[in-house]
């Protein structure tokens, strides 16, 4: 069964127009990757879980901030690897210098049985939309377009 994730695309209006908050995955695989490697904060959920509740939980786990305001649906899409992502938008402000991510276990190097703990995200940053389109995973770019059309 394909995996399903839910996430939140935070946005704000700056001097250069709309900006979005994206996160960079932690760990050795992503360490030297930049363009096309960033994502909305998101996480997987199980059948029966509420996607909006999962999106809020994952945002808090990855960024250390609990959101309480209303979310605007951005719909869903399927990523290249087959995972479905359901996204929501929220207007907000987050100081990326204060981001606190949870840690997750991964097997590294792959197929060695060695487990290491890495931050789920190693950084977060605000990007204007033209740069965000270059930074975000290609399969998540439609969320940026949908945000612009809200």
Residue pairs with C-beta under 8 A, 6 or more apart in sequence:
2 78
2 82
2 83
2 84
3 44
3 82
3 83
3 84
4 44
4 45
4 51
4 83
4 84
4 85
4 86
5 42
5 43
5 44
5 45
5 54
5 58
5 83
5 84
5 85
5 86
6 42
6 43
6 45
6 51
6 52
6 54
6 55
6 58
6 85
6 86
6 87
6 88
7 39
7 40
7 41
7 42
7 43
7 55
7 58
7 59
7 85
7 86
7 87
7 88
8 40
8 41
8 42
8 55
8 56
8 58
8 59
8 67
8 71
8 87
8 88
8 89
8 90
9 20
9 21
9 40
9 74
9 87
9 88
9 89
9 90
9 143
9 144
9 147
10 20
10 21
10 59
10 89
10 90
10 91
10 92
10 94
11 18
11 19
11 20
11 21
11 89
11 90
11 91
11 92
11 147
12 18
12 19
12 21
12 91
12 92
12 93
12 126
13 19
14 126
14 128
16 128
17 128
17 129
18 128
18 129
18 147
18 148
19 126
19 127
19 128
19 129
19 132
20 126
20 127
20 129
20 132
20 144
20 147
21 41
21 92
21 94
21 96
21 124
21 125
21 126
22 38
22 39
22 40
22 124
22 125
22 127
22 132
22 135
22 136
23 38
23 39
23 40
23 41
23 62
23 63
23 121
23 123
23 124
24 30
24 34
24 37
24 38
24 39
24 121
24 122
24 123
24 124
24 125
25 37
25 39
25 120
25 121
25 122
26 101
26 118
26 119
26 120
26 121
26 122
27 106
27 108
27 118
27 119
27 122
28 108
28 118
29 108
30 37
30 122
31 122
34 135
35 134
35 135
36 134
36 135
36 136
36 137
36 138
37 135
37 137
38 125
38 127
38 132
38 135
38 136
38 137
39 136
39 137
39 140
40 85
40 87
40 136
40 140
40 143
41 58
41 59
41 62
41 63
41 121
41 124
42 55
42 58
42 85
42 87
43 54
43 57
43 58
43 61
43 62
44 54
44 83
45 51
45 54
51 86
52 71
52 88
55 71
55 86
55 87
55 88
56 66
56 67
56 71
59 65
59 66
59 67
60 66
60 67
61 101
61 102
61 120
62 101
62 102
62 120
62 121
63 94
63 99
63 100
63 101
63 121
63 124
64 98
64 99
64 100
64 101
65 94
67 90
67 92
69 90
69 92
70 90
71 88
71 89
71 90
72 88
72 89
72 90
72 150
73 87
73 88
73 89
74 87
74 88
74 89
74 143
74 146
74 147
74 150
75 86
75 87
75 146
76 84
76 85
76 86
76 87
77 84
77 85
77 87
77 139
77 140
77 142
77 143
78 84
78 85
78 139
79 85
79 137
79 139
79 140
80 138
80 139
85 139
85 140
87 140
87 143
87 146
89 146
89 147
89 150
94 124
96 123
96 124
96 125
96 126
99 121
99 123
99 124
101 119
101 120
101 121
101 122
102 119
102 120
103 117
103 118
103 119
103 120
104 117
104 118
104 119
104 120
105 115
105 116
105 117
106 115
106 116
106 117
106 118
107 113
107 114
107 115
108 114
108 115
108 116
108 118
127 135
129 144
129 148
132 144
133 141
133 144
136 143
136 144
